[in-house]
Amino acid sequence: MGIIKRKKLMNMLEQWPSGLVVTTPWFKELSISGQLVQRYTKSGWIESLGRGAYKKTNDEVTWYGGLISLQQQLFIKAHLGGATALSIKGVSHYVRFGKEKIFVFSPLNQKLPKWYLNYDWGNPIEHVNTSFLPEGLAVNKYEIREMSIETSSAERAILECLYLSPKRFDLLECYQILEGQMTLRPAVVQDLLEKCSSIRVKRLFLYMVDKAGLPVLKHLQLDKIDLGKGDRAIEKNGVYNSKYKISIPKELVNYV
């Protein structure tokens, strides 16, 4: 290998953070051609995870290292959300990583690369396509092991959990997470509820904060939030709540 190519290799490895997946655009920024990438792969310096995605040989890549590459290198509109966003910030002690699903939210019709969905990260990826909340609203950057990842705020993440319930996330666990949230920001919650398109999610949220006696409720301007008309049923044989016109599972109603 020539001196110039070796310098490129050393520079690449030095700038490549541990645990991060890199993609073709990242190599281009370092003026590394596709041909050179193939040579590094054949020489055993890097390994392919799938089309256009690579890891350093012997490096343990992470699901968030892959998600960061989607956000910052491929500019895919996807963020960490729901229970995972709460867990990673230590907001919820009910959600444990282990083999728990990693919830990644993106707008309708936004696809994620097969290499990200199919790679064995140690945790299954649950990709949620939805536009029940505007893209980017109450989504912030969060530092994890010296890398910055876009993730839902606590306020948005709770609404995302409710959106997934009861089929994809346990409704009672949603309440258990929510009841401890004494510092929800009223202005953020107000904005989210006004722009949320799911009547079911909004009614569920208000029912839960009311049941839990959270201080955020008294600061909300309910007259500005569209709660729709008619009844909503979370469970067919649930207990009807006339205040929010919603049928709630008995286990949640009776939970103390």
N, C-alpha and C positions, 0 to 999 in steps of 0.2 A: 504493500500500500504506500502511495506517495505521501510526502510530507504534508502537502495541502489537504489531501483527503483525510489523513490521520488527525490533523488539527480540527477539521470539521467534525470528525467523529468525537473527539475529546470535548469539543465545545458543546456538541449536542448532548452528550451524557451529563455534562456539568449543569446544563440548563434544564434538564429533565427532572422534575420533582418526583420523589419517591411516591409510588402509589397512583400516579397519574397516567391515564391512557392518553396517547397522543394520536392525532389524525393527520391526514395528508396536508391540510392547510398549515399546520404547525411546522412541518418539515419545510414547506415552501418559504415560510418566514425566515428560516435559517439558511435558505438557498441550497437546500439538499434535494436533489432531483429524485424522481421515482426510481431511476436506475440505481442510484446510490442506496436508496432505502432497501431495494431488493438485495443488493450486495451485503449490506449490514445484516439483513435477515439470514442470508445463506451462510454468512460468517459466524452467526450465533450471537451477535451483539444485541439484537432485538428479536421479538417474536410477534407474529400476527395474531390478532384476536378475531379477525374477520376482515371483510373488505374495507380497506382504508383506515384500520385501527391497529395500534401497536403498543406493546409494553416492553420495558427493558427486561432482558433475560435475567431470571432469578428474582425479579422484583414482584412483590405481592400487590397487585392492583386491587383497588376497592371500588365498590359500587358508586361511591361519591366521586372517586377519581374519574370514573367513566362519565358520570352525569355532568361534572364540571367541563369535561371536554366537549360534551354536546352543547352546553351553554356558551362557552367562551371560544371554542374553535370552529364549531359548525353552526353556531348562532341559531340553534333550534330552540323554539319557545317551549321550554319544559322546566318545571321547578319541583323541588322537594315539597311535599304537602301532606295534609292529613296527620295521622298518628305519628308518622316518621318525623315530620317537622317538629312536632311537640316533643318527641322522645330525644331527638338529637340535641335539643336545647335544654334538656333536663326538666321540661315543663311537666311531663307526665311520668310517674313512676309505674304506671300500669302497663305501659308498652315496653317490652323487652326485646332487644335485637335478636339474639339467638338465630332462629330460622324465621323470624317475623318478616312479613312482606314489607318491601320498600315501596311506598306510594309516590309515584311520579305523575304529576298532573300536567296536562297540556291542552291547548284549544282543540276544538273539534277538527278532524281531518289532519291533525299534526301527527305524522308518523315518527317513530324512533327507529334508528338503525337496528338491523337484525343482530349485529354483534353485541349490542348493548342488552337487548332483551334475552338473547340466548346464552350469553356467557355465564358460567357458574361463579357468581360473586359470593356464594355462601348464603345469600338471601334472595328469595324470588322477587322479581320486579313486577309490581302491579301498576300497569300503565293505565291512567284514567283520562280519557278524552271527554272534556266537558267545557261548556261555556256558561255555566250557571252563575259564575262570577267573572267580571272583566279581567282579561289577562294583565298581570302585573300589579293589580290593585292589592295593597298590603302584602306585597312580596318584597323581601329584603335580602341583602347579602349577609351571609353568616360565615365566620371564619372557622374552619375545621382543619386542624393539623397544617396550619400555614397555607391553606388553600381557601379561596372564597367561593361559596356556593349560594345560588339563589334559592331561597326557601320561604315558605309561607310564615307570616307572623302568627302568633298564638291565636289571634282573633279569627284570621282567615282559616287556619288549620282546623279549628273547632267546627266551623261551618262545613269544611270539606269532609270531616268525619261524619257529620250529620247527613251530608249528601250521599255518602256511601252506605249509610245504615238503612234498613237493618240487614240487607242481603250480603254486603261486602265488608261490613264492620259492625260489631256488636253495639246495639243501641244503649244498653245499660252501661257499657264501658265508656261510651260518649258522655253519659251523665257523670260518671265517676271522675272523668277527666275534668269536665266543666265545673263541677261543684267546688273545686279547689282554686278556681281562677278568680281571685279577689281583686286583681289589678288589671282587668280588661279595660282598655282605653275606650271611653264612651264615643269619642269622635271617630275613631277607626271603626268601631262596631256599627255606629250610625251609618257611616258611608257604605260599609259592606252590605248592610241590610237594605238600604235604599236601592242599591244597584244589583242585588241578588235577584235572579229570575225564578228561583224555586220557592213557591208559596209554602210547600211542605217544610223545607229547611228553616224558613223564617219562623213559622209557627212553632216548630219543635224547639228552636233555640230560645224563643221567648218563654215557652212553657218551662223549659229547663232552668233558665236563669231565675224565673219566678219561683219555682219549686226550691231551688238552692238558696234563694234569698241573696243573690249577688248584688252588690251595690251598683253595678253598671245599669241595671234596669231603670232605676229612678232618674237617670240622666238621659234616657233615650226619648226622642220625639216620635212617639208611635204613630201620630197622625200623618207623618211624612213617609211611613213605611207601608207599601202595598201588601196587605195580607190576603188579598183576594176575597172571593165570596164562596159561600157554601161550605160544606164539611170536608175534612180530609181524614183518611183512615191510614194509620201506620200499620195497624193490625186489625183484621176483620172483626175479631171478637174482643177487641180492646175496650178500655174504659173511656167513655166519652167525656171530654173536658169542654164545657160550654163556653168558657172564657176565650179559649183559643180555637174552638170548633174543630177539635182534632181527637181522634181515638188513639189512646196510648196503651201499649202493652201493660198488662197487670203487674208484671214484675218491676216495671219502672215506677208505676203509680204507688206501689206498696214499698218501694225501696226507701229506707230511712238512713 
